[in-house]
């Protein structure tokens, strides 16, 4: 095995073994606490332009299968783990993880002390890093990393360029793509929805012209404040249609209604995050993947109210509009990977959609 190195912007160097694609790469170094679901994480567009560290000591043991893709073209920059399985065993297997990474031009690094690396990220916060095969010019690499912003403009790269349908029946739902996971489409399809996926910069007029029954704002990578063009769209659409935001969609919903967001120290990534629903006290364990959060102090003078909080750090995990049938959650009720404790939130959205359809039908008859 050839050597490969991780150089961080603070000058730290980790030496390990190369696997996956044979090339250098640069990205934000983040970690996930999930014990399974490595394929879903790697193909999740919310990890675009990031180098993902797996805290579980072994990944790749059950291979890769088409059924578990969250996007067909992953934009993750690299994978780091303690050990990777080269001979997995699973009746569903269609490929090995190292070959999958090689085919998708994603470099990997194994054999390092991931506990030490994660401890450093928890102390210092998210750091920019580079995977490379030589450390002859470490000082130059560190200087370049300190000047780079790997996630700037990333939603424009991962969002669909043209609208496309996910055909279904009964309800017409527009999905605004900020970096969409396939599992969101699956959950809507299971609820008899005909989905129309639109680019991140679609206007309110274009959405309303399609006469949908509801709108979903998807997850996605990067800084939500870069999505300024979507704010007026949200403010207009929520007046007329039920609206549901997930992850990046949650943050865009908050910003559009006057709240603020901030960058977290090292974010929430994994699927063991406990979230409390304030109205009922119910606690759900949730799947999360985000580096930004809504500032709770900024909500007071907005038409929003907090509906859910993360138990460990009290970050805002749910919002509801006070006047319109519009709401959002920071976590992923679709899971993939992770627990399905909160999957009923999709049913709440469908109930809003059906109520609006009924009201529109009754108004026509009268």
C-alpha positions as CSV (number, residue, x, y, z in Angstrom):
1,X,0.0,0.0,0.0
2,X,1.3,3.5,-0.9
3,X,1.5,6.2,1.8
4,X,-1.0,9.1,1.9
5,X,-1.0,12.1,4.2
6,X,-3.6,14.4,5.7
7,X,-2.4,17.9,6.2
8,X,-4.6,20.2,8.3
9,X,-4.6,24.0,8.1
10,X,-3.1,24.2,11.6
11,X,0.0,22.3,10.4
12,X,-0.9,18.9,11.8
13,X,0.0,15.9,9.6
14,X,-1.4,12.4,9.8
15,X,0.3,9.6,7.9
16,X,-1.6,6.5,6.7
17,X,-2.3,4.3,3.7
18,X,-4.0,5.3,0.4
19,X,-7.1,3.7,-1.0
20,X,-9.8,4.8,-3.5
21,X,-8.8,7.3,-6.2
22,X,-5.2,8.1,-6.8
23,X,-5.2,11.9,-6.5
24,X,-4.8,14.9,-4.2
25,X,-7.9,16.6,-2.8
26,X,-8.8,19.5,-0.5
27,X,-11.9,20.0,1.6
28,X,-13.4,20.8,5.1
29,X,-12.5,17.9,7.4
30,X,-15.6,16.8,9.3
31,X,-16.6,13.7,11.2
32,X,-19.7,11.5,11.5
33,X,-20.6,9.4,14.6
34,X,-22.7,6.8,12.7
35,X,-21.7,3.2,13.0
36,X,-23.3,2.2,9.7
37,X,-24.6,4.0,6.6
38,X,-21.3,4.9,5.1
39,X,-22.6,4.6,1.5
40,X,-25.6,6.9,2.3
41,X,-23.2,9.4,3.9
42,X,-20.7,9.4,1.1
43,X,-23.4,9.9,-1.5
44,X,-25.2,12.6,0.6
45,X,-24.8,16.0,-1.2
46,X,-24.7,17.7,2.1
47,X,-21.1,16.4,2.4
48,X,-20.1,18.1,-0.9
49,X,-16.6,19.4,-0.9
50,X,-15.9,17.9,2.5
51,X,-13.4,15.2,3.7
52,X,-15.4,12.8,5.9
53,X,-13.9,11.1,8.9
54,X,-15.7,7.9,10.1
55,X,-15.5,7.5,13.9
56,X,-16.5,3.8,13.6
57,X,-13.2,1.9,13.3
58,X,-14.3,-0.3,10.4
59,X,-16.3,0.7,7.3
60,X,-17.0,-1.0,4.0
61,X,-17.8,-4.4,5.6
62,X,-21.2,-4.8,3.8
63,X,-20.1,-3.3,0.5
64,X,-22.0,-1.0,-1.8
65,X,-25.4,-1.4,-3.5
66,X,-27.4,0.8,-5.9
67,X,-30.4,0.7,-3.5
68,X,-28.5,2.8,-0.9
69,X,-27.4,5.7,-3.1
70,X,-28.6,9.1,-1.9
71,X,-27.3,10.7,-5.2
72,X,-25.9,9.1,-8.3
73,X,-22.9,11.6,-8.4
74,X,-21.3,12.1,-5.0
75,X,-19.4,15.4,-4.5
76,X,-17.6,14.4,-1.3
77,X,-13.9,15.2,-1.5
78,X,-12.4,12.4,0.5
79,X,-12.9,9.6,3.0
80,X,-10.9,8.9,6.2
81,X,-11.2,5.8,8.4
82,X,-9.2,3.5,10.7
83,X,-9.8,0.4,8.6
84,X,-11.6,-0.4,5.4
85,X,-12.9,-3.9,4.4
86,X,-11.6,-5.1,1.0
87,X,-13.6,-8.3,1.1
88,X,-17.1,-7.5,2.4
89,X,-19.9,-10.0,2.8
90,X,-23.5,-9.1,2.1
91,X,-26.2,-10.7,-0.1
92,X,-27.0,-7.3,-1.6
93,X,-23.4,-6.4,-2.5
94,X,-22.7,-5.0,-5.9
95,X,-19.3,-3.4,-5.3
96,X,-16.6,-2.9,-2.7
97,X,-16.2,0.5,-1.1
98,X,-12.6,1.0,-2.2
99,X,-13.5,0.2,-5.9
100,X,-16.6,2.4,-5.6
101,X,-14.4,5.4,-4.4
102,X,-12.0,4.7,-7.2
103,X,-14.7,4.7,-9.8
104,X,-16.1,8.0,-8.5
105,X,-12.7,9.6,-8.2
106,X,-12.8,9.9,-4.4
107,X,-9.5,9.4,-2.6
108,X,-9.4,7.7,0.8
109,X,-7.0,7.5,3.7
110,X,-6.9,4.6,6.2
111,X,-4.7,3.4,9.0
112,X,-4.6,6.7,11.0
113,X,-5.7,7.3,14.6
114,X,-9.2,8.6,13.9
115,X,-9.8,9.1,17.6
116,X,-7.0,11.6,17.8
117,X,-8.2,13.4,14.6
118,X,-11.8,13.6,15.9
119,X,-10.6,14.9,19.3
120,X,-8.7,17.6,17.5
121,X,-11.7,18.6,15.4
122,X,-13.9,18.7,18.6
123,X,-11.3,21.0,20.3
124,X,-10.5,23.3,17.4
125,X,-13.6,23.0,15.3
126,X,-13.9,22.1,11.6
127,X,-10.5,22.5,9.8
128,X,-9.6,22.6,6.2
129,X,-7.4,19.7,5.1
130,X,-5.7,18.2,2.1
131,X,-5.0,14.6,1.2
132,X,-1.7,14.2,-0.7
133,X,1.0,11.7,-1.3
134,X,4.0,13.8,-0.3
135,X,4.7,16.2,2.6
136,X,7.7,17.9,1.0
137,X,5.9,21.3,1.0
138,X,3.9,21.3,4.2
139,X,4.3,25.0,4.9
140,X,3.1,25.9,1.4
141,X,0.1,23.6,1.7
142,X,-0.8,25.0,5.2
143,X,-0.7,28.5,3.8
144,X,-3.0,27.6,0.9
145,X,-5.4,25.9,3.2
146,X,-5.7,28.9,5.4
147,X,-6.8,31.0,2.4
148,X,-9.3,28.6,0.8
149,X,-13.1,28.3,1.3
150,X,-13.9,24.8,-0.1
151,X,-17.7,25.1,0.3
152,X,-18.2,28.5,-1.3
153,X,-20.9,28.3,-4.0
154,X,-21.3,24.6,-3.5
155,X,-25.1,24.5,-3.8
156,X,-24.9,25.8,-7.3
157,X,-22.8,22.8,-8.2
158,X,-24.9,20.0,-6.6
159,X,-28.4,21.3,-7.3
160,X,-30.2,20.0,-10.4
161,X,-29.7,22.2,-13.5
162,X,-33.1,21.4,-15.1
163,X,-36.4,20.4,-13.5
164,X,-37.3,16.7,-13.4
165,X,-40.2,14.6,-12.2
166,X,-40.5,11.7,-9.8
167,X,-43.9,10.6,-11.0
168,X,-46.7,9.6,-8.6
169,X,-50.3,10.2,-8.0
170,X,-52.8,12.2,-6.0
171,X,-50.7,15.1,-4.6
172,X,-48.4,17.4,-6.6
173,X,-45.4,18.5,-4.5
174,X,-42.6,20.8,-5.7
175,X,-39.2,19.9,-4.2
176,X,-36.6,22.8,-4.3
177,X,-33.2,21.1,-4.7
178,X,-30.4,22.6,-2.5
179,X,-28.6,19.2,-2.6
180,X,-31.5,16.7,-2.4
181,X,-31.3,13.2,-0.9
182,X,-33.1,10.4,-2.7
183,X,-34.6,9.3,0.6
184,X,-36.8,12.4,0.7
185,X,-38.2,11.6,-2.7
186,X,-38.9,8.0,-1.5
187,X,-40.8,9.2,1.6
188,X,-43.0,11.5,-0.5
189,X,-43.6,8.8,-3.1
190,X,-44.7,6.4,-0.4
191,X,-47.4,9.0,0.4
192,X,-48.8,9.1,-3.1
193,X,-47.0,12.3,-4.2
194,X,-46.2,13.3,-7.7
195,X,-42.9,15.2,-7.2
196,X,-41.4,17.9,-9.4
197,X,-37.8,18.7,-8.5
198,X,-36.7,22.2,-9.3
199,X,-33.3,24.1,-9.2
200,X,-32.3,26.0,-6.1
201,X,-32.8,29.4,-7.8
202,X,-36.4,28.8,-9.0
203,X,-38.7,31.8,-8.5
204,X,-42.0,31.9,-6.6
205,X,-43.8,32.7,-9.9
206,X,-42.3,29.6,-11.6
207,X,-43.4,27.4,-8.6
208,X,-46.9,28.9,-8.3
209,X,-47.4,28.6,-12.1
210,X,-47.1,24.8,-11.7
211,X,-50.1,24.9,-9.3
212,X,-48.6,22.4,-6.8
213,X,-50.3,21.3,-3.6
214,X,-47.2,21.9,-1.5
215,X,-43.5,22.8,-1.5
216,X,-40.6,21.1,0.2
217,X,-37.2,22.8,0.6
218,X,-34.5,20.1,0.6
219,X,-31.3,19.6,2.5
220,X,-28.0,20.8,1.1
221,X,-24.3,21.7,1.8
222,X,-22.6,25.0,2.7
223,X,-23.6,28.3,4.2
224,X,-27.4,29.0,4.0
225,X,-26.7,32.8,3.7
226,X,-25.5,32.1,0.2
227,X,-29.0,31.3,-0.8
228,X,-30.3,34.9,-0.7
229,X,-32.0,34.5,-4.0
230,X,-34.3,31.9,-2.4
231,X,-35.5,34.1,0.5
232,X,-38.1,36.1,-1.5
233,X,-39.3,32.9,-3.1
234,X,-40.0,31.4,0.4
235,X,-41.7,34.5,1.7
236,X,-44.1,34.5,-1.3
237,X,-44.8,30.8,-1.6
238,X,-45.6,30.3,2.1
239,X,-48.5,32.7,1.7
240,X,-50.3,30.4,-0.6
241,X,-49.0,26.8,-0.2
242,X,-48.0,24.4,2.7
243,X,-44.2,24.6,3.0
244,X,-41.8,22.1,4.7
245,X,-38.1,22.6,5.1
246,X,-35.4,20.0,5.9
247,X,-31.9,20.8,7.1
248,X,-30.7,23.5,4.6
249,X,-34.4,24.1,3.8
250,X,-34.9,24.7,7.5
251,X,-32.1,27.3,7.6
252,X,-33.4,29.0,4.4
253,X,-36.9,29.1,5.8
254,X,-35.6,30.8,9.0
255,X,-33.5,33.4,7.1
256,X,-36.3,34.2,4.7
257,X,-38.5,35.0,7.7
258,X,-36.0,37.3,9.5
259,X,-34.1,34.9,11.7
260,X,-30.3,34.5,11.6
261,X,-27.9,31.5,11.3
262,X,-24.3,30.9,12.5
263,X,-21.6,28.4,11.8
264,X,-21.2,25.7,14.5
265,X,-17.9,24.7,15.9
266,X,-18.0,21.2,14.5
267,X,-21.6,20.6,13.5
268,X,-24.0,17.7,14.0
269,X,-23.2,14.6,11.8
270,X,-24.5,11.1,12.6
271,X,-27.7,9.6,13.7
272,X,-27.7,9.6,17.5
273,X,-28.9,13.2,18.1
274,X,-31.8,13.4,20.6
275,X,-34.4,16.1,19.8
276,X,-37.3,17.2,22.0
277,X,-40.6,18.3,20.7
278,X,-41.5,21.2,22.9
279,X,-45.3,20.9,22.7
280,X,-45.4,17.2,23.8
281,X,-42.0,16.5,25.4
282,X,-41.5,13.6,23.0
283,X,-37.9,12.7,22.3
284,X,-36.8,11.4,18.9
285,X,-33.3,10.2,18.0
286,X,-32.5,11.7,14.7
287,X,-30.2,11.6,11.7
288,X,-28.3,14.9,11.2
289,X,-25.8,16.4,8.9
290,X,-25.2,20.2,9.2
291,X,-22.5,22.7,10.1
292,X,-24.8,25.7,10.5
293,X,-27.7,26.3,12.9
294,X,-30.4,28.9,13.5
295,X,-29.6,31.5,16.2
296,X,-32.3,31.1,18.9
297,X,-31.9,34.8,19.9
298,X,-32.8,36.0,16.5
299,X,-36.3,34.4,16.4
300,X,-38.1,36.7,18.9
301,X,-39.1,39.4,16.4
302,X,-40.0,37.1,13.6
303,X,-43.3,35.3,12.7
304,X,-41.6,32.0,13.7
305,X,-41.7,29.9,16.8
306,X,-39.4,27.2,18.0
307,X,-41.0,23.7,18.0
308,X,-38.0,21.4,18.7
309,X,-34.6,21.6,20.3
310,X,-31.5,19.3,20.4
311,X,-31.1,18.0,24.0
312,X,-27.3,18.0,24.1
313,X,-26.7,21.7,23.1
314,X,-30.2,23.3,22.8
315,X,-29.7,24.2,19.2
316,X,-32.9,25.0,17.3
317,X,-34.2,21.8,15.6
318,X,-37.7,22.9,14.5
319,X,-39.6,26.0,13.5
320,X,-43.3,26.8,12.7
321,X,-44.7,29.9,11.1
322,X,-47.3,31.6,13.3
323,X,-49.6,32.6,10.4
324,X,-49.1,30.1,7.6
325,X,-49.0,26.3,7.2
326,X,-45.2,26.4,7.0
327,X,-42.7,24.6,9.2
328,X,-39.2,23.1,9.1
329,X,-36.8,20.7,10.9
330,X,-33.0,20.8,11.2
331,X,-32.7,17.0,11.2
332,X,-33.5,14.3,8.6
333,X,-36.9,12.7,9.3
334,X,-36.1,10.5,6.2
335,X,-33.1,9.1,8.0
336,X,-31.0,7.1,5.5
337,X,-29.0,6.3,7.4
338,X,-30.4,6.4,10.9
339,X,-33.5,5.9,13.0
340,X,-37.0,6.6,11.7
341,X,-38.3,8.0,15.0
342,X,-39.4,11.2,13.3
343,X,-40.6,9.9,9.9
344,X,-44.2,10.9,10.9
345,X,-43.3,14.5,10.2
346,X,-43.8,13.7,6.5
347,X,-47.4,12.7,7.5
348,X,-47.8,16.1,9.2
349,X,-46.8,17.8,6.0
350,X,-49.2,15.7,3.9
351,X,-52.0,16.5,6.4
352,X,-51.3,20.2,5.7
353,X,-51.4,19.6,2.0
354,X,-54.7,17.7,2.2
355,X,-56.3,20.3,4.3
356,X,-55.3,23.0,1.9
357,X,-56.7,20.9,-1.0
358,X,-60.0,20.4,0.8
359,X,-60.3,24.2,1.5
360,X,-59.6,25.0,-2.1
361,X,-62.2,22.4,-3.3
362,X,-64.8,23.8,-0.9
363,X,-64.1,27.3,-2.0
364,X,-64.7,26.3,-5.6
365,X,-68.0,24.6,-4.8
366,X,-69.2,27.7,-3.0
